Amino acid sequence: MTRAMGAAMRRIHVGNALSAFGLGFTVPYLYVYVAQVRGLGAVTAGLVLAVFAVAALVVLPFAGRAIVRRGPLPVLLTALVTAAIGALSLGLAGNATAVLLSAAALGAGQAVMQPALATMIVDVSTAETRSRAFATQFFLQNLGLGVGGLIGGHLVDTTRVSSFTLLFAIEAAMFLLLVAVMATVRMPRAPRIGAAPAQSAKGSWKQLLGNRAMVQLCVLGFVLFFACYGQFESGLSAYGVEAAGISTSALGTALAANTAMIVVAQFAVLKFVERRRRSRVIAAVGLIWAVAWVAAGYAGLGHGSQEMATAAFVATYALFGLGEAMLSPTVAPLVADLAPEGMAGQYNSAFALVKQLALAVGPAVGGPMGAALHAPYIVTFLLFSLGITWLALRLGRQLTAVQDQPASVRSRVVAQGNAPAEGPAPARV
């Protein structure tokens, strides 16, 4: 990695931390703000959360093409300004229409940030540094969300609308500060499709869907996000309260255990993960999450003491955190390595779209099951976790050696006395 690439990477990581910090300020309190503080009711609050998902699903199919044609930096700056306008408007909105329109702007901007930042990381990293770069991104995102949520919780007062207006204003300021930081990034020249014919957008999607490995990774990604992230604040928390008798303070402890595990384990597992086949790492995560669901089953369906049930429930979230720490340096670099030259933005956006679909469907399915169908809920998501292992091993058969285990290929090149190439070997996709 050159000095210029290193400087760009540091600014990108600062950007990730700032965006997560800003989101952590408001996301945990959206429902309370709309339903209670603004007095718009539970239905409107539910619609706001749905609008976030819908806005993401609408803009992401176009975001990838924009990144490919214009580059990730202009797309990111546009998304940040849109999100800042949405956040500030949400803090000032006093009726349902204004709240929903503001949420749509914030949700759209937030959704586009993810693939734009991921593509920037791809553009300023090499095959040797990419896994560590994405691990650092995930670490900083979780740290920013945690710190932002902690500070935001001490600023809000449900009896004062002005405290929430301040909260959303701080979030908007974070996005605008990020605009200033990212505008100084000097991106290396990457292949762009500037003079492509109009039908090339359809062609690029056709090319992506013709990539069997990428399609299988998208299916695997849907299951990953559906069975884990899509359950954190919906089905699993409902199950913990209803089946295991978990208090709200214990639920907060479980969420803190998840974040703590990620912070502690992220770089501890990085060297282990980098030396293993990516498909095997993902398969191992499926097994770890299966154990997590067994622990959750004991918490709610076992006949132990309340203390044992709480400990098992906290352990569930911690095990999920361990799996997340293993996935962050594995899945995102694999998406980048599967993308043909100049198409990283399209592939990152497609994977972000799959993630948003899973996060929209996951709570809708898991919430009611976790609250009322306790045993079927545990069995269903235990099977989904085992399905992750099966899908990962199946994906491994579609990957080339350099895609599945880049470190081993580089090691063989060095052992033969040749200098490693600047980037990854051409992918056979």
C-alpha positions in Angstrom: 0.0 0.0 0.0 1.4 3.4 -1.0 1.6 6.4 1.4 -1.3 8.1 -0.5 -3.5 5.0 -0.2 -2.7 4.8 3.6 -3.7 8.4 4.1 -6.9 7.8 2.2 -7.7 4.7 4.2 -7.2 6.6 7.5 -9.8 9.2 6.4 -12.2 6.5 5.3 -11.9 4.9 8.7 -12.6 8.2 10.4 -15.6 8.5 8.2 -16.9 5.1 9.2 -16.5 6.0 12.9 -18.2 9.4 12.5 -21.2 8.0 10.5 -21.7 5.2 13.1 -21.4 7.7 15.9 -24.1 9.9 14.4 -26.4 7.0 13.8 -25.9 5.7 17.3 -27.2 9.0 18.6 -30.7 8.5 17.2 -31.5 5.0 16.0 -32.2 3.5 19.5 -34.7 6.3 20.2 -36.6 6.7 16.9 -39.6 4.8 18.1 -39.9 6.7 21.4 -39.4 10.0 19.6 -42.1 9.5 17.0 -44.7 7.6 19.1 -44.4 9.4 22.4 -42.5 12.6 22.2 -44.2 13.8 19.0 -47.4 12.0 20.0 -47.9 10.5 16.6 -48.7 7.0 17.9 -47.3 3.5 17.5 -48.6 3.1 13.9 -46.7 6.1 12.6 -43.6 5.0 14.5 -43.8 1.6 12.9 -44.2 3.2 9.5 -41.1 5.3 10.1 -39.0 2.1 10.7 -40.6 0.5 7.6 -39.8 3.6 5.5 -36.1 3.2 6.4 -36.1 -0.3 4.9 -38.2 0.7 1.9 -36.0 3.7 1.1 -32.9 1.5 1.1 -34.5 -1.0 -1.1 -35.5 1.7 -3.6 -32.1 3.5 -3.9 -29.6 0.6 -3.6 -30.3 -0.8 -7.1 -29.3 2.6 -8.6 -26.5 3.3 -6.2 -24.3 0.6 -7.6 -24.5 1.9 -11.1 -23.8 5.4 -9.9 -20.7 4.3 -8.1 -19.5 2.4 -11.1 -20.1 5.4 -13.4 -19.1 8.3 -11.2 -16.9 6.8 -8.5 -17.7 6.1 -4.8 -16.6 9.5 -3.5 -19.2 11.8 -5.3 -21.9 9.2 -4.5 -20.9 9.2 -0.8 -20.9 13.0 -0.5 -24.4 13.1 -2.1 -25.6 10.5 0.4 -24.1 12.3 3.3 -25.8 15.6 2.4 -29.1 13.8 1.9 -28.8 12.0 5.3 -27.9 15.3 7.0 -31.0 17.0 5.6 -33.2 14.0 6.6 -31.8 14.0 10.1 -32.3 17.7 10.7 -35.7 17.6 9.2 -36.7 14.6 11.4 -35.7 16.6 14.5 -37.9 19.5 13.4 -40.9 17.5 12.0 -44.1 17.9 13.9 -46.6 15.9 11.8 -46.7 12.4 10.3 -46.1 13.5 6.7 -43.0 15.5 7.6 -41.7 12.7 9.8 -42.1 10.0 7.0 -40.5 12.2 4.3 -37.6 13.0 6.6 -37.1 9.3 7.5 -37.1 8.4 3.8 -34.3 10.9 3.1 -32.3 9.7 6.2 -32.8 6.1 5.3 -31.8 6.5 1.6 -28.7 8.4 2.5 -27.7 6.0 5.2 -28.2 3.0 2.8 -26.0 4.4 0.1 -23.2 5.2 2.5 -22.5 1.5 3.1 -21.6 0.4 -0.5 -19.9 3.7 -1.2 -17.6 3.4 1.8 -17.0 -0.3 1.1 -16.0 0.5 -2.5 -13.6 3.2 -1.3 -11.9 0.6 1.0 -11.6 -1.7 -2.0 -10.0 1.1 -4.1 -7.4 2.1 -1.6 -6.5 -1.4 -0.3 -4.6 -4.4 -1.8 -5.3 -8.1 -1.4 -2.8 -8.2 1.5 -4.4 -5.3 3.5 -8.1 -5.7 2.5 -9.2 -8.1 5.3 -7.6 -6.0 8.0 -9.2 -2.8 6.5 -12.7 -4.3 6.6 -12.1 -5.6 10.1 -11.1 -2.1 11.2 -14.2 -0.7 9.6 -16.5 -3.1 11.5 -14.7 -2.4 14.7 -15.0 1.3 14.4 -18.7 1.1 13.3 -19.6 -0.9 16.4 -17.5 1.4 18.6 -19.1 4.5 17.1 -22.6 3.1 17.5 -22.0 2.1 21.1 -20.5 5.4 22.1 -23.1 7.4 20.2 -26.0 5.4 21.8 -24.4 5.8 25.3 -24.0 9.6 24.9 -27.4 10.0 23.2 -29.1 8.2 26.0 -27.9 10.7 28.5 -29.0 13.7 26.4 -32.6 12.7 25.7 -35.5 13.6 27.9 -38.9 12.3 26.8 -40.6 15.3 28.4 -38.7 17.8 26.2 -38.9 17.8 22.4 -35.9 20.1 22.3 -33.6 17.4 23.6 -34.5 15.2 20.6 -34.1 18.1 18.2 -30.6 18.6 19.6 -30.0 14.8 19.1 -30.9 14.9 15.4 -29.0 18.2 14.9 -25.9 16.5 16.3 -26.4 13.6 13.9 -26.8 16.0 11.0 -23.6 17.8 12.1 -21.8 14.5 12.1 -22.8 13.8 8.5 -21.7 17.3 7.4 -18.4 17.0 9.3 -17.9 13.7 7.4 -18.5 15.6 4.2 -15.6 17.9 5.1 -13.4 14.9 6.0 -14.2 12.8 3.0 -13.9 15.8 0.5 -10.1 15.8 1.3 -9.7 12.1 0.3 -7.5 11.6 -2.8 -8.8 8.4 -4.3 -6.5 6.4 -6.7 -7.8 6.1 -10.3 -10.0 3.1 -10.6 -11.7 1.8 -13.7 -15.0 3.5 -14.4 -17.7 2.9 -17.0 -18.2 6.5 -18.2 -19.3 6.1 -21.8 -21.4 3.0 -21.4 -24.6 2.7 -23.5 -28.0 3.1 -21.8 -28.7 -0.6 -21.7 -25.5 -1.3 -19.8 -27.2 -1.0 -16.4 -29.3 -4.0 -17.3 -26.3 -5.7 -18.7 -24.3 -5.2 -15.5 -27.0 -6.8 -13.4 -27.2 -9.6 -15.9 -23.5 -10.1 -15.6 -23.7 -10.1 -11.8 -26.6 -12.7 -11.8 -24.5 -14.8 -14.2 -21.8 -15.0 -11.6 -22.7 -18.3 -9.8 -20.3 -17.7 -6.9 -21.7 -14.1 -6.3 -25.3 -15.4 -6.5 -24.5 -18.1 -3.9 -22.8 -15.6 -1.7 -25.9 -13.3 -1.9 -28.1 -16.2 -0.8 -25.7 -17.0 2.0 -25.6 -13.3 3.0 -29.4 -13.2 3.2 -29.4 -16.1 5.6 -26.6 -14.6 7.7 -28.4 -11.3 8.2 -31.8 -12.9 8.5 -30.7 -15.4 11.2 -28.5 -13.0 13.2 -28.8 -9.3 12.7 -32.4 -9.4 11.8 -33.2 -11.0 15.2 -31.2 -8.8 17.6 -33.7 -6.1 18.4 -36.9 -8.1 17.4 -37.4 -11.8 17.7 -34.5 -12.6 20.1 -35.2 -9.7 22.5 -39.0 -10.6 22.4 -38.1 -14.3 23.1 -35.8 -13.3 26.0 -38.5 -11.2 27.7 -41.4 -13.5 27.1 -39.8 -17.0 27.3 -36.8 -16.4 29.6 -38.1 -13.6 31.8 -35.2 -11.4 30.9 -35.4 -7.9 32.4 -34.7 -4.8 30.3 -31.5 -4.2 32.2 -30.3 -7.8 31.5 -31.2 -7.2 27.8 -29.0 -4.2 27.8 -26.2 -6.2 29.4 -26.6 -8.8 26.6 -26.3 -6.1 23.9 -23.3 -4.7 25.7 -21.8 -8.2 25.8 -22.2 -8.5 22.0 -20.4 -5.2 21.4 -17.7 -6.0 24.0 -17.0 -9.4 22.3 -16.6 -7.7 18.9 -14.3 -5.0 20.4 -12.2 -7.6 22.2 -12.2 -10.4 19.6 -12.0 -8.5 16.3 -8.2 -8.3 16.0 -7.5 -11.4 18.1 -9.3 -13.5 15.5 -8.0 -11.6 12.4 -4.7 -13.5 12.0 -6.6 -16.8 12.5 -9.2 -15.9 9.9 -6.7 -14.6 7.3 -4.9 -17.9 7.2 -8.0 -20.0 6.7 -10.3 -20.6 3.7 -13.0 -18.0 3.7 -15.7 -20.6 3.1 -14.6 -22.6 6.1 -14.5 -19.5 8.3 -18.1 -18.7 7.4 -19.1 -22.4 7.9 -17.5 -22.2 11.4 -19.6 -19.1 12.1 -22.7 -21.1 11.3 -21.7 -23.7 14.0 -20.9 -21.0 16.5 -24.3 -19.4 16.0 -26.0 -22.8 16.3 -24.4 -23.1 19.7 -25.7 -19.6 20.5 -29.3 -20.7 19.6 -28.9 -23.7 21.8 -27.9 -21.4 24.7 -30.9 -19.2 23.9 -33.1 -22.4 24.0 -31.8 -23.2 27.4 -32.5 -19.7 28.6 -36.1 -19.8 27.7 -37.1 -23.5 27.6 -34.8 -25.0 30.3 -35.7 -25.3 33.9 -32.8 -23.6 35.5 -32.7 -20.6 37.8 -33.4 -17.1 36.6 -29.7 -16.4 37.0 -28.7 -19.3 34.8 -31.3 -18.2 32.2 -29.9 -14.7 32.2 -26.3 -16.0 31.9 -27.2 -18.2 29.0 -29.0 -15.3 27.2 -26.0 -13.0 27.7 -23.8 -15.8 26.3 -26.0 -16.0 23.2 -25.3 -12.4 22.3 -21.6 -12.8 23.1 -21.4 -15.8 20.7 -23.1 -13.9 18.0 -20.5 -11.2 18.5 -17.7 -13.7 18.1 -19.2 -14.8 14.8 -19.6 -11.2 13.6 -15.9 -10.6 14.3 -15.0 -13.6 12.2 -17.3 -12.5 9.3 -16.2 -8.8 9.0 -12.7 -9.6 7.5 -14.2 -12.4 5.4 -17.4 -11.6 3.6 -16.8 -8.0 2.4 -13.3 -8.8 1.0 -14.8 -11.8 -0.8 -17.5 -9.6 -2.4 -14.7 -7.4 -3.7 -12.6 -10.3 -5.0 -15.6 -11.7 -6.9 -16.2 -8.4 -8.7 -14.7 -7.9 -12.1 -12.5 -4.9 -12.5 -14.4 -1.7 -12.2 -17.6 -3.4 -10.9 -16.9 -3.3 -7.1 -19.5 -0.6 -6.6 -22.2 -2.7 -8.3 -21.3 -5.8 -6.3 -21.2 -4.0 -3.0 -24.6 -2.4 -3.7 -26.1 -5.7 -4.6 -24.9 -7.3 -1.4 -26.1 -4.3 0.6 -29.5 -4.7 -1.1 -29.6 -8.4 0.1 -28.6 -7.3 3.6 -31.5 -4.7 3.6 -34.0 -7.4 2.4 -32.9 -9.7 5.2 -33.1 -6.9 7.8 -36.6 -6.1 6.6 -37.9 -9.7 6.6 -36.0 -10.9 9.7 -37.9 -8.8 12.3 -41.3 -9.4 10.5 -40.8 -13.2 10.8 -38.8 -13.4 14.0 -40.7 -10.9 16.1 -44.1 -12.7 16.3 -42.4 -16.1 16.6 -40.0 -15.0 19.4 -42.9 -13.5 21.4 -45.4 -16.4 21.1 -43.9 -19.5 19.5 -40.9 -20.1 21.7 -39.8 -23.6 20.8 -40.5 -23.3 17.1 -38.5 -20.0 17.1 -35.4 -21.6 18.5 -35.6 -24.7 16.3 -36.2 -22.6 13.2 -33.1 -20.4 13.7 -31.0 -23.3 14.9 -31.7 -24.9 11.5 -30.9 -21.6 9.7 -27.5 -21.5 11.5 -26.7 -25.0 10.4 -27.9 -23.9 6.9 -25.2 -21.2 7.0 -22.6 -23.9 7.4 -24.0 -26.0 4.5 -24.3 -23.0 2.2 -20.7 -21.8 3.0 -19.2 -25.2 2.2 -21.2 -25.3 -1.0 -20.0 -21.8 -1.9 -16.4 -23.0 -1.4 -16.7 -25.3 -4.4 -17.5 -22.3 -6.6 -14.5 -20.2 -5.5 -11.0 -20.1 -7.0 -8.0 -20.7 -4.7 -7.2 -17.0 -4.6 -10.8 -16.1 -3.8 -11.2 -18.6 -1.0 -7.7 -18.3 0.6 -5.7 -15.4 -0.8 -3.0 -15.8 1.9 -2.0 -19.4 0.8 -1.7 -18.3 -2.8 0.6 -15.4 -1.8 2.6 -17.7 0.4 3.2 -20.2 -2.5 4.3 -17.3 -4.7 6.8 -16.1 -2.2 8.0 -19.6 -1.5 8.8 -20.0 -5.2 11.0 -16.9 -5.0 8.7 -14.5 -6.9 7.5 -11.1 -5.6 3.8 -11.0 -4.9 1.7 -9.0 -7.3 0.4 -5.6 -6.3 -3.2 -6.8 -6.2 -5.1 -10.1 -6.2 -4.8 -12.6 -9.0 -7.5 -12.2 -11.7 -10.7 -13.8 -10.6 -12.3 -16.4 -12.8 -15.9 -15.3 -12.6 
